[in-house]
C-alpha cells in the first residue's frame, strides 16, 4: 500500500514514476531497519487503501548525545488533504520519538510550503533561524 504513495510523492518532486524502484527502495529500508514508515489508510478489509504516509530515519545529535529522528517524507493524497491525515501521521511520529526516548524530530520543508509550515508550527515545531542547510550533490 505504501509503494503507490511513495511513487506519487517522488513524482510530486519531479522524479519520473517508477513503482518497482519505489518498492525495492522501501523494502530495503524496512529490511535493513533504516527507517520507520507509518501509513494512513481509509476503508476496511479488502477496501482498505493508503491515503498518506510518513517516513523517518534515525539520526543522532552529537551535541545533545542523544538519538533523534529525521522526518524525511510526508505525503497525503490531494483528495485526502485538510482532513487531519497529516496531523495524525505527525502525531504518530511524535509518539515514536517518545517511545524511543529521542530528543527531537527534525524536518525540512520548502520555503513556499506555507500550509505545511503552519501545520508544523501548530504542533509545536520551531523553525530554525540559527543554522543554514547546505547540500553537496554527489550524484543524480
Buried (B, 14 or more C-beta within 10 A) or exposed (E): EBBBBBBBBBEEEEEEEEEEBBBEBBEEBBEEEEBBBBBBBBEEEEEEEBBBBBBBBBEEEEEEEEBBBBBBBBBBBEEBEEBEBBEBBBEBBBEBBEEEEBBBBBBEBEEEEEEBBEBBEEBEBEEEEEEEEEEEEEEE
